[in-house]
Amino acid sequence: MTATLAPMLSARLSLTPKTTLAGLLDGAWWPLSRDLTAELPALVDALDERYGRITRVMVNPTHWPAVPHEVPATGHTVHVGWFTEQDPDKMILLSYTVGRCDLLVIPPETEPAAAARLMTAAAIPGGVLTAGALMSDETATGLRMRDARSSKDAWETDGGSAPPPLRHPVVGARMIMQPGKPRR
C-alpha cells in the first residue's frame, strides 16, 4: 500500500523585485486560511529559492487562532515564535543565508481586488509604508469605493436624477452683477 500525499498548494505571494532599494516590506502573502500549520509549508517552499532555507518565523498571535512552536516544511522544521509587540499584519521570516524577509499578511477573507492592491503596494521597491499602514489605507480605499458604488446605485435606483443643488448662503446683502445687466 502506498500513501498518496495531497499536492501542496502554491503560496499566493508577491515579492519586491531584486533591487538596491530597501523598503520596510519585502512583499505580501495572502494565505488561504488562518491555520499556520497548513499554510507555512507552501510559503516557506516558495521563498526557498530567493531567501534560502527559512528556519524561523515570527508572528503576532492576534490574527492566528493557534501558533504552533514548530511546523514541518520540505526537508526541515520551521520554528515559530509569537510577539505581541510585532505589527499584527506582518510576518518576519529568517533564513541562514539571506537573513530576513518581512511580509505583509493579507487576511484570507480579503476580497481579490483588495488583495491585489495590497500585494502590489507591499512589493514596491523602497516602500516606506508599514504593514499596518497599508492595511489602514486599504480599509479607507475600500470604504471610498463602497461609497462611490452606493452613489452609483442611488443614481440607478432613483431614475438617474441628479441630486438636488447645494444651497449657498448669501454673503451680506450684495448680489454679484453680470456685466451689461442693469441694476434694479
CNS distance restraints for C-alpha pairs under 8 A (distance, minus, plus):
assign (resid   8 and name CA) (resid  42 and name CA) 6.53 0.50 0.50
assign (resid   9 and name CA) (resid  42 and name CA) 6.39 0.50 0.50
assign (resid  10 and name CA) (resid  42 and name CA) 5.66 0.50 0.50
assign (resid  10 and name CA) (resid  43 and name CA) 7.51 0.50 0.50
assign (resid  10 and name CA) (resid  46 and name CA) 7.31 0.50 0.50
assign (resid  11 and name CA) (resid  29 and name CA) 7.39 0.50 0.50
assign (resid  11 and name CA) (resid  30 and name CA) 7.53 0.50 0.50
assign (resid  11 and name CA) (resid  31 and name CA) 6.94 0.50 0.50
assign (resid  11 and name CA) (resid  39 and name CA) 7.95 0.50 0.50
assign (resid  11 and name CA) (resid  42 and name CA) 5.42 0.50 0.50
assign (resid  11 and name CA) (resid  43 and name CA) 5.25 0.50 0.50
assign (resid  11 and name CA) (resid  46 and name CA) 6.56 0.50 0.50
assign (resid  12 and name CA) (resid  29 and name CA) 5.85 0.50 0.50
assign (resid  12 and name CA) (resid  30 and name CA) 5.28 0.50 0.50
assign (resid  12 and name CA) (resid  31 and name CA) 6.51 0.50 0.50
assign (resid  13 and name CA) (resid  27 and name CA) 7.46 0.50 0.50
assign (resid  13 and name CA) (resid  28 and name CA) 5.82 0.50 0.50
assign (resid  13 and name CA) (resid  29 and name CA) 4.56 0.50 0.50
assign (resid  13 and name CA) (resid  30 and name CA) 6.39 0.50 0.50
assign (resid  13 and name CA) (resid  43 and name CA) 7.81 0.50 0.50
assign (resid  13 and name CA) (resid 119 and name CA) 7.60 0.50 0.50
assign (resid  14 and name CA) (resid  27 and name CA) 5.33 0.50 0.50
assign (resid  14 and name CA) (resid  28 and name CA) 5.24 0.50 0.50
assign (resid  14 and name CA) (resid  29 and name CA) 6.51 0.50 0.50
assign (resid  14 and name CA) (resid 119 and name CA) 5.72 0.50 0.50
assign (resid  14 and name CA) (resid 120 and name CA) 7.22 0.50 0.50
assign (resid  14 and name CA) (resid 122 and name CA) 7.86 0.50 0.50
assign (resid  14 and name CA) (resid 123 and name CA) 6.26 0.50 0.50
assign (resid  15 and name CA) (resid  26 and name CA) 5.78 0.50 0.50
assign (resid  15 and name CA) (resid  27 and name CA) 4.11 0.50 0.50
assign (resid  15 and name CA) (resid  28 and name CA) 6.49 0.50 0.50
assign (resid  15 and name CA) (resid 122 and name CA) 7.86 0.50 0.50
assign (resid  15 and name CA) (resid 123 and name CA) 5.24 0.50 0.50
assign (resid  16 and name CA) (resid  26 and name CA) 5.48 0.50 0.50
assign (resid  16 and name CA) (resid  27 and name CA) 5.43 0.50 0.50
assign (resid  16 and name CA) (resid 122 and name CA) 7.62 0.50 0.50
assign (resid  16 and name CA) (resid 123 and name CA) 4.16 0.50 0.50
assign (resid  16 and name CA) (resid 124 and name CA) 5.89 0.50 0.50
assign (resid  16 and name CA) (resid 125 and name CA) 5.71 0.50 0.50
assign (resid  17 and name CA) (resid 123 and name CA) 7.42 0.50 0.50
assign (resid  17 and name CA) (resid 124 and name CA) 8.00 0.50 0.50
assign (resid  17 and name CA) (resid 125 and name CA) 6.81 0.50 0.50
assign (resid  19 and name CA) (resid 125 and name CA) 7.04 0.50 0.50
assign (resid  21 and name CA) (resid 125 and name CA) 5.67 0.50 0.50
assign (resid  21 and name CA) (resid 126 and name CA) 4.75 0.50 0.50
assign (resid  22 and name CA) (resid 125 and name CA) 6.57 0.50 0.50
assign (resid  22 and name CA) (resid 126 and name CA) 4.79 0.50 0.50
assign (resid  22 and name CA) (resid 127 and name CA) 7.59 0.50 0.50
assign (resid  23 and name CA) (resid 124 and name CA) 7.89 0.50 0.50
assign (resid  23 and name CA) (resid 125 and name CA) 6.05 0.50 0.50
assign (resid  23 and name CA) (resid 126 and name CA) 3.79 0.50 0.50
assign (resid  23 and name CA) (resid 127 and name CA) 4.52 0.50 0.50
assign (resid  23 and name CA) (resid 128 and name CA) 5.86 0.50 0.50
assign (resid  24 and name CA) (resid 102 and name CA) 7.50 0.50 0.50
assign (resid  24 and name CA) (resid 126 and name CA) 7.23 0.50 0.50
assign (resid  24 and name CA) (resid 127 and name CA) 6.03 0.50 0.50
assign (resid  24 and name CA) (resid 128 and name CA) 5.72 0.50 0.50
assign (resid  24 and name CA) (resid 129 and name CA) 6.72 0.50 0.50
assign (resid  24 and name CA) (resid 130 and name CA) 6.29 0.50 0.50
assign (resid  25 and name CA) (resid 101 and name CA) 7.61 0.50 0.50
assign (resid  25 and name CA) (resid 102 and name CA) 5.14 0.50 0.50
assign (resid  25 and name CA) (resid 103 and name CA) 5.74 0.50 0.50
assign (resid  25 and name CA) (resid 104 and name CA) 6.95 0.50 0.50
assign (resid  25 and name CA) (resid 122 and name CA) 6.21 0.50 0.50
assign (resid  25 and name CA) (resid 123 and name CA) 7.22 0.50 0.50
assign (resid  25 and name CA) (resid 127 and name CA) 6.88 0.50 0.50
assign (resid  25 and name CA) (resid 129 and name CA) 8.00 0.50 0.50
assign (resid  25 and name CA) (resid 130 and name CA) 7.14 0.50 0.50
assign (resid  25 and name CA) (resid 131 and name CA) 7.46 0.50 0.50
assign (resid  26 and name CA) (resid 101 and name CA) 5.91 0.50 0.50
assign (resid  26 and name CA) (resid 102 and name CA) 5.34 0.50 0.50
assign (resid  26 and name CA) (resid 103 and name CA) 5.71 0.50 0.50
assign (resid  26 and name CA) (resid 122 and name CA) 7.08 0.50 0.50
assign (resid  26 and name CA) (resid 123 and name CA) 6.24 0.50 0.50
assign (resid  27 and name CA) (resid 102 and name CA) 7.12 0.50 0.50
assign (resid  27 and name CA) (resid 103 and name CA) 5.12 0.50 0.50
assign (resid  27 and name CA) (resid 104 and name CA) 6.36 0.50 0.50
assign (resid  27 and name CA) (resid 119 and name CA) 6.83 0.50 0.50
assign (resid  27 and name CA) (resid 122 and name CA) 4.84 0.50 0.50
assign (resid  27 and name CA) (resid 123 and name CA) 4.33 0.50 0.50
assign (resid  27 and name CA) (resid 124 and name CA) 7.77 0.50 0.50
assign (resid  28 and name CA) (resid 103 and name CA) 4.85 0.50 0.50
assign (resid  28 and name CA) (resid 104 and name CA) 4.43 0.50 0.50
assign (resid  28 and name CA) (resid 105 and name CA) 5.91 0.50 0.50
assign (resid  28 and name CA) (resid 106 and name CA) 7.06 0.50 0.50
assign (resid  28 and name CA) (resid 118 and name CA) 7.43 0.50 0.50
assign (resid  28 and name CA) (resid 119 and name CA) 5.21 0.50 0.50
assign (resid  28 and name CA) (resid 122 and name CA) 5.67 0.50 0.50
assign (resid  28 and name CA) (resid 123 and name CA) 6.77 0.50 0.50
assign (resid  29 and name CA) (resid 103 and name CA) 6.38 0.50 0.50
assign (resid  29 and name CA) (resid 104 and name CA) 6.16 0.50 0.50
assign (resid  29 and name CA) (resid 105 and name CA) 5.09 0.50 0.50
assign (resid  29 and name CA) (resid 106 and name CA) 6.11 0.50 0.50
assign (resid  29 and name CA) (resid 119 and name CA) 7.36 0.50 0.50
assign (resid  30 and name CA) (resid 105 and name CA) 5.98 0.50 0.50
assign (resid  30 and name CA) (resid 106 and name CA) 4.78 0.50 0.50
assign (resid  30 and name CA) (resid 107 and name CA) 6.54 0.50 0.50
assign (resid  30 and name CA) (resid 108 and name CA) 6.16 0.50 0.50
assign (resid  30 and name CA) (resid 115 and name CA) 7.30 0.50 0.50
assign (resid  31 and name CA) (resid  39 and name CA) 6.40 0.50 0.50
assign (resid  31 and name CA) (resid 105 and name CA) 7.55 0.50 0.50
assign (resid  31 and name CA) (resid 106 and name CA) 7.11 0.50 0.50
assign (resid  31 and name CA) (resid 107 and name CA) 7.08 0.50 0.50
assign (resid  31 and name CA) (resid 108 and name CA) 5.45 0.50 0.50
assign (resid  32 and name CA) (resid  39 and name CA) 7.25 0.50 0.50
assign (resid  32 and name CA) (resid 108 and name CA) 5.15 0.50 0.50
assign (resid  33 and name CA) (resid  39 and name CA) 7.08 0.50 0.50
assign (resid  33 and name CA) (resid 108 and name CA) 5.41 0.50 0.50
assign (resid  34 and name CA) (resid  39 and name CA) 7.74 0.50 0.50
assign (resid  34 and name CA) (resid  63 and name CA) 7.27 0.50 0.50
assign (resid  34 and name CA) (resid  64 and name CA) 5.61 0.50 0.50
assign (resid  34 and name CA) (resid  65 and name CA) 7.01 0.50 0.50
assign (resid  34 and name CA) (resid 107 and name CA) 7.94 0.50 0.50
assign (resid  34 and name CA) (resid 108 and name CA) 7.03 0.50 0.50
assign (resid  35 and name CA) (resid  39 and name CA) 6.09 0.50 0.50
assign (resid  35 and name CA) (resid  64 and name CA) 7.02 0.50 0.50
assign (resid  35 and name CA) (resid  65 and name CA) 7.52 0.50 0.50
assign (resid  35 and name CA) (resid  66 and name CA) 7.20 0.50 0.50
assign (resid  36 and name CA) (resid  40 and name CA) 5.49 0.50 0.50
assign (resid  36 and name CA) (resid  64 and name CA) 7.38 0.50 0.50
assign (resid  36 and name CA) (resid  66 and name CA) 7.51 0.50 0.50
assign (resid  36 and name CA) (resid  67 and name CA) 6.76 0.50 0.50
assign (resid  36 and name CA) (resid  68 and name CA) 7.39 0.50 0.50
assign (resid  36 and name CA) (resid  71 and name CA) 7.93 0.50 0.50
assign (resid  37 and name CA) (resid  41 and name CA) 7.49 0.50 0.50
assign (resid  37 and name CA) (resid  68 and name CA) 6.98 0.50 0.50
assign (resid  37 and name CA) (resid  71 and name CA) 5.70 0.50 0.50
assign (resid  37 and name CA) (resid  72 and name CA) 7.90 0.50 0.50
assign (resid  39 and name CA) (resid  43 and name CA) 6.75 0.50 0.50
assign (resid  40 and name CA) (resid  44 and name CA) 5.97 0.50 0.50
assign (resid  40 and name CA) (resid  71 and name CA) 7.27 0.50 0.50
assign (resid  40 and name CA) (resid  73 and name CA) 7.67 0.50 0.50
assign (resid  41 and name CA) (resid  45 and name CA) 6.13 0.50 0.50
assign (resid  41 and name CA) (resid  71 and name CA) 7.42 0.50 0.50
assign (resid  41 and name CA) (resid  72 and name CA) 6.88 0.50 0.50
assign (resid  41 and name CA) (resid  73 and name CA) 4.79 0.50 0.50
assign (resid  41 and name CA) (resid  74 and name CA) 7.08 0.50 0.50
assign (resid  42 and name CA) (resid  46 and name CA) 6.12 0.50 0.50
assign (resid  43 and name CA) (resid  47 and name CA) 6.29 0.50 0.50
assign (resid  44 and name CA) (resid  48 and name CA) 6.15 0.50 0.50
assign (resid  44 and name CA) (resid  53 and name CA) 7.67 0.50 0.50
assign (resid  44 and name CA) (resid  54 and name CA) 6.14 0.50 0.50
assign (resid  44 and name CA) (resid  73 and name CA) 7.08 0.50 0.50
assign (resid  45 and name CA) (resid  49 and name CA) 7.95 0.50 0.50
assign (resid  45 and name CA) (resid  73 and name CA) 7.49 0.50 0.50
assign (resid  45 and name CA) (resid  74 and name CA) 7.06 0.50 0.50
assign (resid  47 and name CA) (resid  51 and name CA) 5.69 0.50 0.50
assign (resid  47 and name CA) (resid  52 and name CA) 7.03 0.50 0.50
assign (resid  47 and name CA) (resid  54 and name CA) 7.68 0.50 0.50
assign (resid  48 and name CA) (resid  52 and name CA) 4.50 0.50 0.50
assign (resid  48 and name CA) (resid  53 and name CA) 5.42 0.50 0.50
assign (resid  48 and name CA) (resid  54 and name CA) 6.89 0.50 0.50
assign (resid  51 and name CA) (resid  95 and name CA) 6.59 0.50 0.50
assign (resid  51 and name CA) (resid  97 and name CA) 6.82 0.50 0.50
assign (resid  51 and name CA) (resid  98 and name CA) 5.39 0.50 0.50
assign (resid  51 and name CA) (resid  99 and name CA) 7.61 0.50 0.50
assign (resid  51 and name CA) (resid 101 and name CA) 7.69 0.50 0.50
assign (resid  52 and name CA) (resid  95 and name CA) 6.10 0.50 0.50
assign (resid  52 and name CA) (resid  96 and name CA) 6.99 0.50 0.50
assign (resid  52 and name CA) (resid  97 and name CA) 5.77 0.50 0.50
assign (resid  52 and name CA) (resid  98 and name CA) 6.67 0.50 0.50
assign (resid  53 and name CA) (resid  95 and name CA) 5.47 0.50 0.50
assign (resid  53 and name CA) (resid  96 and name CA) 6.56 0.50 0.50
assign (resid  53 and name CA) (resid  97 and name CA) 7.40 0.50 0.50
assign (resid  54 and name CA) (resid  78 and name CA) 6.79 0.50 0.50
assign (resid  54 and name CA) (resid  93 and name CA) 6.51 0.50 0.50
assign (resid  54 and name CA) (resid  94 and name CA) 5.58 0.50 0.50
assign (resid  54 and name CA) (resid  95 and name CA) 4.28 0.50 0.50
assign (resid  54 and name CA) (resid  96 and name CA) 7.14 0.50 0.50
assign (resid  55 and name CA) (resid  77 and name CA) 6.95 0.50 0.50
assign (resid  55 and name CA) (resid  78 and name CA) 4.77 0.50 0.50
assign (resid  55 and name CA) (resid  79 and name CA) 6.16 0.50 0.50
assign (resid  55 and name CA) (resid  93 and name CA) 7.68 0.50 0.50
assign (resid  55 and name CA) (resid  94 and name CA) 5.99 0.50 0.50
assign (resid  55 and name CA) (resid  95 and name CA) 5.43 0.50 0.50
assign (resid  55 and name CA) (resid  96 and name CA) 7.20 0.50 0.50
assign (resid  56 and name CA) (resid  78 and name CA) 5.38 0.50 0.50
assign (resid  56 and name CA) (resid  79 and name CA) 4.70 0.50 0.50
assign (resid  56 and name CA) (resid  80 and name CA) 5.77 0.50 0.50
assign (resid  56 and name CA) (resid  81 and name CA) 7.59 0.50 0.50
assign (resid  56 and name CA) (resid  93 and name CA) 5.82 0.50 0.50
assign (resid  56 and name CA) (resid  94 and name CA) 5.12 0.50 0.50
assign (resid  56 and name CA) (resid  95 and name CA) 6.96 0.50 0.50
assign (resid  57 and name CA) (resid  78 and name CA) 7.04 0.50 0.50
assign (resid  57 and name CA) (resid  79 and name CA) 6.27 0.50 0.50
assign (resid  57 and name CA) (resid  80 and name CA) 4.80 0.50 0.50
assign (resid  57 and name CA) (resid  81 and name CA) 6.23 0.50 0.50
assign (resid  57 and name CA) (resid  91 and name CA) 7.05 0.50 0.50
assign (resid  57 and name CA) (resid  92 and name CA) 5.68 0.50 0.50
assign (resid  57 and name CA) (resid  93 and name CA) 4.49 0.50 0.50
assign (resid  57 and name CA) (resid  94 and name CA) 6.30 0.50 0.50
assign (resid  58 and name CA) (resid  80 and name CA) 5.83 0.50 0.50
assign (resid  58 and name CA) (resid  81 and name CA) 4.79 0.50 0.50
assign (resid  58 and name CA) (resid  82 and name CA) 5.38 0.50 0.50
assign (resid  58 and name CA) (resid  83 and name CA) 7.05 0.50 0.50
assign (resid  58 and name CA) (resid  91 and name CA) 5.85 0.50 0.50
assign (resid  58 and name CA) (resid  92 and name CA) 5.07 0.50 0.50
assign (resid  58 and name CA) (resid  93 and name CA) 6.44 0.50 0.50
assign (resid  59 and name CA) (resid  80 and name CA) 7.70 0.50 0.50
assign (resid  59 and name CA) (resid  81 and name CA) 6.47 0.50 0.50
assign (resid  59 and name CA) (resid  82 and name CA) 4.81 0.50 0.50
assign (resid  59 and name CA) (resid  83 and name CA) 6.26 0.50 0.50
assign (resid  59 and name CA) (resid  86 and name CA) 7.02 0.50 0.50
assign (resid  59 and name CA) (resid  88 and name CA) 7.10 0.50 0.50
assign (resid  59 and name CA) (resid  90 and name CA) 6.87 0.50 0.50
assign (resid  59 and name CA) (resid  91 and name CA) 5.09 0.50 0.50
assign (resid  59 and name CA) (resid  92 and name CA) 6.72 0.50 0.50
assign (resid  60 and name CA) (resid  64 and name CA) 7.71 0.50 0.50
assign (resid  60 and name CA) (resid  82 and name CA) 5.26 0.50 0.50
assign (resid  60 and name CA) (resid  83 and name CA) 5.09 0.50 0.50
assign (resid  60 and name CA) (resid  84 and name CA) 5.14 0.50 0.50
assign (resid  60 and name CA) (resid  85 and name CA) 7.30 0.50 0.50
assign (resid  60 and name CA) (resid  86 and name CA) 5.61 0.50 0.50
assign (resid  60 and name CA) (resid  87 and name CA) 6.60 0.50 0.50
assign (resid  60 and name CA) (resid  88 and name CA) 4.88 0.50 0.50
assign (resid  60 and name CA) (resid  89 and name CA) 7.79 0.50 0.50
assign (resid  60 and name CA) (resid  90 and name CA) 7.64 0.50 0.50
assign (resid  60 and name CA) (resid  91 and name CA) 7.68 0.50 0.50
assign (resid  61 and name CA) (resid  65 and name CA) 7.09 0.50 0.50
assign (resid  61 and name CA) (resid  66 and name CA) 7.52 0.50 0.50
assign (resid  61 and name CA) (resid  67 and name CA) 6.70 0.50 0.50
assign (resid  61 and name CA) (resid  82 and name CA) 6.03 0.50 0.50
assign (resid  61 and name CA) (resid  83 and name CA) 7.14 0.50 0.50
assign (resid  61 and name CA) (resid  84 and name CA) 6.71 0.50 0.50
assign (resid  61 and name CA) (resid  88 and name CA) 7.26 0.50 0.50
assign (resid  62 and name CA) (resid  84 and name CA) 7.61 0.50 0.50
assign (resid  62 and name CA) (resid  88 and name CA) 6.06 0.50 0.50
assign (resid  63 and name CA) (resid  88 and name CA) 6.81 0.50 0.50
assign (resid  63 and name CA) (resid  89 and name CA) 7.99 0.50 0.50
assign (resid  67 and name CA) (resid  80 and name CA) 7.28 0.50 0.50
assign (resid  67 and name CA) (resid  81 and name CA) 7.69 0.50 0.50
assign (resid  67 and name CA) (resid  82 and name CA) 7.31 0.50 0.50
assign (resid  68 and name CA) (resid  80 and name CA) 6.44 0.50 0.50
assign (resid  69 and name CA) (resid  79 and name CA) 5.86 0.50 0.50
assign (resid  69 and name CA) (resid  80 and name CA) 4.96 0.50 0.50
assign (resid  69 and name CA) (resid  81 and name CA) 6.54 0.50 0.50
assign (resid  70 and name CA) (resid  77 and name CA) 6.43 0.50 0.50
assign (resid  70 and name CA) (resid  78 and name CA) 5.54 0.50 0.50
assign (resid  70 and name CA) (resid  79 and name CA) 4.51 0.50 0.50
assign (resid  70 and name CA) (resid  80 and name CA) 5.55 0.50 0.50
assign (resid  71 and name CA) (resid  77 and name CA) 5.74 0.50 0.50
assign (resid  71 and name CA) (resid  78 and name CA) 5.17 0.50 0.50
assign (resid  71 and name CA) (resid  79 and name CA) 6.53 0.50 0.50
assign (resid  71 and name CA) (resid  80 and name CA) 7.29 0.50 0.50
assign (resid  72 and name CA) (resid  76 and name CA) 6.25 0.50 0.50
assign (resid  72 and name CA) (resid  77 and name CA) 4.53 0.50 0.50
assign (resid  72 and name CA) (resid  78 and name CA) 6.18 0.50 0.50
assign (resid  73 and name CA) (resid  77 and name CA) 5.53 0.50 0.50
assign (resid  73 and name CA) (resid  78 and name CA) 6.57 0.50 0.50
assign (resid  84 and name CA) (resid  88 and name CA) 7.71 0.50 0.50
assign (resid  86 and name CA) (resid  90 and name CA) 7.41 0.50 0.50
assign (resid  87 and name CA) (resid 131 and name CA) 7.13 0.50 0.50
assign (resid  87 and name CA) (resid 132 and name CA) 6.61 0.50 0.50
assign (resid  88 and name CA) (resid 132 and name CA) 7.51 0.50 0.50
assign (resid  89 and name CA) (resid 104 and name CA) 5.80 0.50 0.50
assign (resid  89 and name CA) (resid 105 and name CA) 5.29 0.50 0.50
assign (resid  89 and name CA) (resid 106 and name CA) 7.16 0.50 0.50
assign (resid  89 and name CA) (resid 131 and name CA) 5.57 0.50 0.50
assign (resid  89 and name CA) (resid 132 and name CA) 5.87 0.50 0.50
assign (resid  89 and name CA) (resid 135 and name CA) 7.64 0.50 0.50
assign (resid  90 and name CA) (resid 102 and name CA) 6.77 0.50 0.50
assign (resid  90 and name CA) (resid 103 and name CA) 5.56 0.50 0.50
assign (resid  90 and name CA) (resid 104 and name CA) 4.65 0.50 0.50
assign (resid  90 and name CA) (resid 105 and name CA) 5.48 0.50 0.50
assign (resid  90 and name CA) (resid 131 and name CA) 5.77 0.50 0.50
assign (resid  90 and name CA) (resid 132 and name CA) 7.77 0.50 0.50
assign (resid  91 and name CA) (resid 102 and name CA) 5.82 0.50 0.50
assign (resid  91 and name CA) (resid 103 and name CA) 5.24 0.50 0.50
assign (resid  91 and name CA) (resid 104 and name CA) 6.49 0.50 0.50
assign (resid  91 and name CA) (resid 105 and name CA) 6.51 0.50 0.50
assign (resid  92 and name CA) (resid 100 and name CA) 6.89 0.50 0.50
assign (resid  92 and name CA) (resid 101 and name CA) 5.79 0.50 0.50
assign (resid  92 and name CA) (resid 102 and name CA) 4.61 0.50 0.50
assign (resid  92 and name CA) (resid 103 and name CA) 6.44 0.50 0.50
assign (resid  93 and name CA) (resid 100 and name CA) 5.71 0.50 0.50
assign (resid  93 and name CA) (resid 101 and name CA) 5.09 0.50 0.50
assign (resid  93 and name CA) (resid 102 and name CA) 6.40 0.50 0.50
assign (resid  94 and name CA) (resid  98 and name CA) 7.99 0.50 0.50
assign (resid  94 and name CA) (resid  99 and name CA) 5.48 0.50 0.50
assign (resid  94 and name CA) (resid 100 and name CA) 4.61 0.50 0.50
assign (resid  94 and name CA) (resid 101 and name CA) 6.43 0.50 0.50
assign (resid  95 and name CA) (resid  99 and name CA) 5.06 0.50 0.50
assign (resid  95 and name CA) (resid 100 and name CA) 6.38 0.50 0.50
assign (resid 103 and name CA) (resid 122 and name CA) 7.85 0.50 0.50
assign (resid 103 and name CA) (resid 131 and name CA) 7.82 0.50 0.50
assign (resid 104 and name CA) (resid 122 and name CA) 6.68 0.50 0.50
assign (resid 104 and name CA) (resid 131 and name CA) 5.22 0.50 0.50
assign (resid 105 and name CA) (resid 131 and name CA) 7.84 0.50 0.50
assign (resid 106 and name CA) (resid 110 and name CA) 6.98 0.50 0.50
assign (resid 106 and name CA) (resid 115 and name CA) 6.70 0.50 0.50
assign (resid 106 and name CA) (resid 118 and name CA) 7.54 0.50 0.50
assign (resid 110 and name CA) (resid 114 and name CA) 6.56 0.50 0.50
assign (resid 110 and name CA) (resid 115 and name CA) 6.05 0.50 0.50
assign (resid 111 and name CA) (resid 115 and name CA) 6.15 0.50 0.50
assign (resid 112 and name CA) (resid 116 and name CA) 6.03 0.50 0.50
assign (resid 113 and name CA) (resid 117 and name CA) 6.39 0.50 0.50
assign (resid 114 and name CA) (resid 118 and name CA) 6.23 0.50 0.50
assign (resid 114 and name CA) (resid 138 and name CA) 7.03 0.50 0.50
assign (resid 114 and name CA) (resid 142 and name CA) 7.50 0.50 0.50
assign (resid 115 and name CA) (resid 119 and name CA) 5.99 0.50 0.50
assign (resid 116 and name CA) (resid 120 and name CA) 6.17 0.50 0.50
assign (resid 117 and name CA) (resid 121 and name CA) 6.14 0.50 0.50
assign (resid 117 and name CA) (resid 138 and name CA) 7.91 0.50 0.50
assign (resid 118 and name CA) (resid 122 and name CA) 6.03 0.50 0.50
assign (resid 118 and name CA) (resid 134 and name CA) 6.96 0.50 0.50
assign (resid 118 and name CA) (resid 135 and name CA) 7.59 0.50 0.50
assign (resid 118 and name CA) (resid 138 and name CA) 7.16 0.50 0.50
assign (resid 119 and name CA) (resid 123 and name CA) 6.30 0.50 0.50
assign (resid 120 and name CA) (resid 124 and name CA) 6.70 0.50 0.50
assign (resid 121 and name CA) (resid 127 and name CA) 7.91 0.50 0.50
assign (resid 121 and name CA) (resid 134 and name CA) 7.50 0.50 0.50
assign (resid 122 and name CA) (resid 127 and name CA) 7.13 0.50 0.50
assign (resid 122 and name CA) (resid 131 and name CA) 7.73 0.50 0.50
assign (resid 122 and name CA) (resid 134 and name CA) 7.56 0.50 0.50
assign (resid 123 and name CA) (resid 127 and name CA) 7.59 0.50 0.50
assign (resid 129 and name CA) (resid 133 and name CA) 5.81 0.50 0.50
assign (resid 129 and name CA) (resid 134 and name CA) 6.27 0.50 0.50
assign (resid 130 and name CA) (resid 134 and name CA) 6.28 0.50 0.50
assign (resid 131 and name CA) (resid 135 and name CA) 6.32 0.50 0.50
assign (resid 132 and name CA) (resid 136 and name CA) 6.16 0.50 0.50
assign (resid 133 and name CA) (resid 137 and name CA) 6.04 0.50 0.50
assign (resid 134 and name CA) (resid 138 and name CA) 6.13 0.50 0.50
assign (resid 135 and name CA) (resid 139 and name CA) 6.19 0.50 0.50
assign (resid 136 and name CA) (resid 140 and name CA) 6.32 0.50 0.50
assign (resid 137 and name CA) (resid 141 and name CA) 6.10 0.50 0.50
assign (resid 138 and name CA) (resid 142 and name CA) 5.91 0.50 0.50
assign (resid 139 and name CA) (resid 143 and name CA) 6.25 0.50 0.50
assign (resid 140 and name CA) (resid 144 and name CA) 6.26 0.50 0.50
assign (resid 141 and name CA) (resid 145 and name CA) 6.10 0.50 0.50
assign (resid 142 and name CA) (resid 146 and name CA) 6.11 0.50 0.50
assign (resid 143 and name CA) (resid 147 and name CA) 6.12 0.50 0.50
assign (resid 144 and name CA) (resid 148 and name CA) 6.15 0.50 0.50
assign (resid 145 and name CA) (resid 149 and name CA) 6.16 0.50 0.50
assign (resid 146 and name CA) (resid 150 and name CA) 6.09 0.50 0.50
assign (resid 147 and name CA) (resid 151 and name CA) 6.20 0.50 0.50
assign (resid 148 and name CA) (resid 152 and name CA) 6.32 0.50 0.50
assign (resid 149 and name CA) (resid 153 and name CA) 6.08 0.50 0.50
assign (resid 150 and name CA) (resid 154 and name CA) 6.07 0.50 0.50
assign (resid 151 and name CA) (resid 155 and name CA) 6.24 0.50 0.50
assign (resid 152 and name CA) (resid 156 and name CA) 6.29 0.50 0.50
assign (resid 153 and name CA) (resid 157 and name CA) 6.06 0.50 0.50
assign (resid 154 and name CA) (resid 158 and name CA) 5.96 0.50 0.50
assign (resid 155 and name CA) (resid 159 and name CA) 6.53 0.50 0.50
assign (resid 155 and name CA) (resid 160 and name CA) 4.66 0.50 0.50
assign (resid 155 and name CA) (resid 161 and name CA) 6.42 0.50 0.50
assign (resid 155 and name CA) (resid 162 and name CA) 7.31 0.50 0.50
assign (resid 156 and name CA) (resid 160 and name CA) 5.28 0.50 0.50
assign (resid 170 and name CA) (resid 174 and name CA) 7.91 0.50 0.50
assign (resid 177 and name CA) (resid 181 and name CA) 6.97 0.50 0.50
assign (resid 177 and name CA) (resid 183 and name CA) 7.54 0.50 0.50
